[in-house]
């Protein structure tokens, strides 16, 4: 049965959308009017490399069995949707029209699956050790999340690396690292049945007889998506330096021993919260993947481009580690550098997102 999925965010969100469209489900992307008009006219193009192939395939939404459309936040009609995907950068949810839409989504009690790096606050409330922690400082505006019932919000580790090529139109996405989306379960078993249905449908898709990477994998553990925190703190946020941004590969491999110590510390924080070893990704596997990540992270690129606000998983992990009594000087240093660069942009009159 075709499901109807609403995804907030047409950039990274188009990757999940393409996988759903290939599996014969229908998707609406929420974005700016100019981008929505482009997508409604031309569809989307996602470039992805299949296993053992040397070049990327271009997958066009117009060729897929599912139906795609796009709309602005103000024009969304929530009736008829089975699931909401949250695929915007966390600061974008403070936009007025998106905040109004978020209120409507919360009131409609639709299950929401986030593929943001920054976990929604209601999701963190599902973890007993975090439920009463003071973490609001890490969010651009924590009030965005206050109406959401925690059990209706889940998190999907956004492990696949993808970006919009700057020279291309806004409906094009290039996938650099085609790994899996790893989703934690919802509280309601009916919503989990839907997730596992989507998981199976995506898994069954073939392209010219070939398996298509970037699967949706569903886990009972709330802690599987938190494995991304170790990667973000070791690589993505350390792309932001006092000077020019560096690639994820250089951030990780310029001092592998230091990188492993940061990675292990963040893994240890997750263990303190309740994670098990099987919820996490070994450092060696991450370090190998990082060798192919030759660009600065999206956070570093955003700071370099003048954004005064970015997703602050670095600050979130710092707040958690301090409140657990397990601070890290290296994580504190990373947060200080990010704060400094963002403050420079604000003082210089950064234009924002």
C-alpha positions in Angstrom: 0.0 0.0 0.0 1.4 3.4 -1.0 2.0 5.6 2.0 2.0 9.4 2.0 5.1 11.0 3.6 5.6 14.7 4.3 9.3 15.7 4.4 10.4 19.1 5.7 13.5 20.1 3.8 14.1 19.5 0.1 17.9 19.2 0.1 19.0 16.3 2.3 15.3 15.3 2.5 15.4 14.5 -1.3 17.6 11.5 -0.6 15.1 9.9 1.8 12.3 11.0 -0.6 14.0 9.3 -3.6 14.3 6.0 -1.7 10.6 6.2 -0.7 9.6 7.0 -4.3 11.6 4.1 -5.6 9.6 1.9 -3.2 6.3 3.2 -4.7 5.4 5.6 -1.8 4.3 9.2 -2.3 6.3 12.2 -0.9 5.6 15.9 -0.5 8.7 18.1 0.1 8.3 21.3 2.1 10.7 24.1 1.0 10.9 27.7 -0.3 8.5 28.6 -3.1 11.2 29.0 -5.7 12.5 25.5 -5.0 9.0 24.0 -4.8 8.2 25.5 -8.2 11.4 24.0 -9.6 10.7 20.5 -8.2 7.0 20.6 -9.3 8.2 21.4 -12.8 11.4 19.3 -13.2 11.3 16.8 -10.2 14.5 16.0 -8.3 17.8 14.4 -9.3 19.8 12.3 -6.8 23.2 11.1 -7.8 24.3 7.9 -6.1 27.0 5.3 -6.7 25.9 1.7 -6.7 28.2 -1.0 -5.3 31.1 -1.9 -7.6 30.3 0.9 -10.1 32.8 3.6 -10.8 30.5 6.5 -11.6 27.4 7.9 -9.9 23.9 7.1 -11.3 21.5 9.9 -11.7 18.1 8.9 -10.3 15.2 11.2 -11.5 12.0 11.4 -9.4 9.9 11.7 -12.6 11.1 8.1 -13.6 10.0 6.5 -10.3 6.8 4.8 -9.4 5.9 7.0 -6.4 4.5 10.5 -6.8 6.5 13.6 -5.7 5.3 17.1 -5.2 6.6 20.1 -3.3 5.0 23.0 -1.4 5.7 25.9 0.9 5.2 25.6 4.7 2.1 27.8 4.6 0.4 25.7 2.0 0.7 22.3 3.6 -2.5 20.4 4.2 -1.7 17.7 6.8 -4.7 15.5 6.1 -3.8 12.2 4.5 -0.2 11.9 5.6 1.1 8.9 7.4 4.5 10.2 8.6 6.5 13.4 8.8 10.2 13.5 8.0 12.2 16.3 9.7 15.1 17.0 7.3 15.9 20.7 7.7 18.9 22.0 9.7 17.7 22.7 13.3 18.0 26.5 13.1 15.6 26.6 10.1 12.7 25.4 12.4 12.7 28.9 14.0 11.4 30.4 10.7 7.9 31.8 11.4 6.0 29.8 8.8 7.8 26.6 9.7 7.1 27.2 13.4 3.4 27.5 12.6 3.5 24.3 10.6 5.3 22.5 13.4 2.5 23.5 15.8 0.0 22.0 13.4 2.0 18.8 13.1 2.2 18.5 16.9 -1.5 19.0 17.2 -2.2 16.5 14.5 -0.2 13.9 16.5 1.5 12.6 13.4 4.6 10.4 14.0 7.8 12.4 13.2 11.0 10.8 12.1 14.0 13.2 12.3 17.0 12.9 10.0 18.6 16.0 11.5 22.0 15.8 13.1 20.5 17.7 16.0 18.1 15.4 17.8 14.7 17.0 18.5 14.3 17.8 22.2 11.2 15.5 22.6 13.3 12.6 21.4 15.9 13.2 24.1 13.0 13.3 26.7 12.5 9.6 25.8 15.9 8.8 27.3 15.5 8.6 31.1 19.0 10.0 31.9 18.3 13.1 29.7 14.6 13.7 30.5 15.3 16.3 33.3 18.6 17.7 32.0 18.9 21.4 31.1 19.8 21.1 27.4 17.7 24.0 25.9 20.8 26.2 25.4 22.0 24.0 22.6 18.9 24.8 20.5 18.3 27.9 18.4 14.8 28.1 19.9 13.8 25.2 22.1 10.2 26.4 22.2 9.7 25.0 18.7 9.5 21.5 20.3 7.4 22.1 23.4 4.1 20.9 21.9 5.4 17.5 20.7 4.6 14.3 22.6 8.0 12.5 23.0 6.6 9.1 22.0 5.6 10.5 18.6 9.1 11.7 17.8 11.9 9.4 16.7 15.5 9.9 15.4 17.2 8.5 12.4 21.0 8.7 12.3 21.8 10.7 9.2 24.9 8.7 8.3 24.7 9.1 4.5 26.8 12.1 3.4 25.3 14.2 0.7 25.4 17.8 -0.6 24.0 20.1 -3.2 26.7 20.8 -5.8 27.0 24.6 -5.7 27.1 24.9 -9.5 23.8 22.9 -9.9 20.1 23.7 -9.5 18.5 23.4 -6.1 16.8 20.1 -7.1 20.1 18.2 -7.4 21.7 16.2 -4.6 25.1 14.3 -4.8 25.6 11.4 -2.4 29.2 11.1 -1.3 28.9 8.3 1.2 25.9 6.0 0.6 25.5 4.5 4.1 22.2 3.7 5.9 19.6 5.7 7.8 19.4 4.0 11.2 16.1 4.8 12.9 15.1 4.2 16.5 11.5 2.9 17.1 8.5 4.9 18.1 6.6 4.2 21.3 3.4 3.2 19.4 3.6 -0.2 17.8 1.3 0.9 14.9 3.9 3.6 14.0 6.7 1.0 14.2 4.7 -1.3 11.9 4.7 1.6 9.4 8.4 2.1 9.8 9.2 -1.5 9.3 7.0 -1.6 6.2 8.9 1.3 4.7 12.2 -0.5 5.7 11.1 -3.7 3.8 9.9 -1.8 0.8 13.1 0.2 0.4 15.2 -2.9 1.0 13.4 -4.7 -1.9 14.1 -2.0 -4.5 16.4 -2.8 -7.4 17.8 -0.6 -10.2 18.7 -2.5 -13.4 18.9 -5.6 -11.2 21.3 -4.0 -8.8 20.8 -3.3 -5.1 20.5 0.4 -4.3 22.4 1.7 -1.3 21.1 3.9 1.5 18.6 1.7 3.3 16.3 2.5 6.1 17.1 0.3 9.1 14.8 0.2 12.2 16.1 -0.6 15.7 14.4 -1.1 19.0 17.2 0.7 20.8 16.9 4.5 21.4 20.6 4.7 21.4 21.5 3.6 17.9 21.2 7.1 16.3 23.4 8.5 19.1 26.4 6.7 17.5 26.5 9.7 15.1 27.5 12.0 18.0 31.0 10.4 18.1 31.4 11.0 14.4 30.2 14.6 14.6 32.4 15.5 17.5 35.5 13.8 16.0 35.1 14.9 12.4 32.3 17.4 11.5 32.7 20.0 14.1 36.5 19.8 14.1 36.3 20.9 10.4 35.7 24.3 11.9 39.1 25.8 12.8 40.2 29.3 13.9 41.1 29.9 10.3 39.8 28.2 7.1 37.6 25.1 7.3 39.3 21.7 6.8 37.9 18.5 5.3 36.5 15.7 7.5 39.3 13.5 6.4 41.9 16.0 7.6 40.0 16.7 10.9 40.1 12.9 11.7 43.4 11.8 10.2 45.8 14.7 11.0 46.0 13.2 14.5 44.4 9.8 14.6 45.3 9.2 18.3 43.6 12.4 19.4 40.6 11.6 17.1 40.2 8.2 18.7 40.3 9.7 22.2 37.5 12.1 21.4 35.5 9.4 19.7 35.9 7.0 22.6 34.9 9.7 25.1 31.6 10.5 23.3 30.9 6.7 23.0 31.5 6.6 26.7 28.9 9.4 27.3 26.4 7.4 25.3 27.2 4.4 27.4 26.5 6.4 30.5 23.1 7.3 29.1 22.3 3.6 28.4 23.8 2.6 25.1 25.2 -0.8 24.5 28.3 -1.8 22.5 26.1 -3.1 19.6 24.5 0.4 19.3 27.8 2.0 18.4 30.1 2.1 15.4 33.8 1.1 16.0 36.2 3.9 15.5 38.2 2.0 12.9 35.1 1.7 10.7 34.4 5.4 11.0 38.1 6.4 10.4 38.1 4.3 7.2 34.9 6.0 5.9 36.4 9.4 6.8 39.2 8.9 4.4 36.8 9.4 1.5 35.2 12.6 3.0 37.3 15.2 1.2 35.1 18.2 1.8 34.4 20.2 5.0 31.3 19.3 6.9 28.0 21.1 6.2 28.4 22.9 9.5 31.8 24.1 8.6 30.6 25.2 5.1 27.7 27.1 6.7 30.0 28.9 9.1 32.3 29.8 6.3 29.4 31.1 4.3 28.4 33.5 7.1 25.6 31.6 8.9 25.3 33.0 12.5 23.4 29.8 13.6 24.1 26.1 12.9 23.1 22.8 14.5 25.0 22.6 17.8 25.4 18.9 18.6 28.9 19.9 19.9 27.3 22.1 22.5 24.6 19.5 23.3 27.3 16.8 24.0 29.2 19.3 26.1 26.1 20.1 28.2 25.4 16.4 28.7 29.0 15.5 29.5 29.3 18.3 32.1 25.9 17.4 33.8 27.1 13.7 33.9 30.3 14.9 35.6 32.4 13.6 32.7 33.7 16.7 30.8 36.2 16.6 28.0 38.8 19.4 27.5 38.9 18.6 23.7 35.1 18.8 23.4 35.1 22.1 25.3 37.8 23.4 23.0 35.8 22.5 19.9 32.7 24.3 21.4 34.9 27.4 22.1 36.2 27.5 18.5 32.7 27.1 17.1 31.3 29.8 19.4 34.2 32.1 18.4 33.6 31.6 14.6 29.8 32.1 15.0 30.4 35.3 17.1 32.7 36.6 14.4 29.9 36.2 11.8 27.3 37.9 14.1 29.6 40.9 14.8 30.4 41.1 11.0 26.7 41.1 10.3 26.2 37.5 9.1 23.2 37.2 6.9 21.9 33.9 8.4 20.4 30.8 6.7 
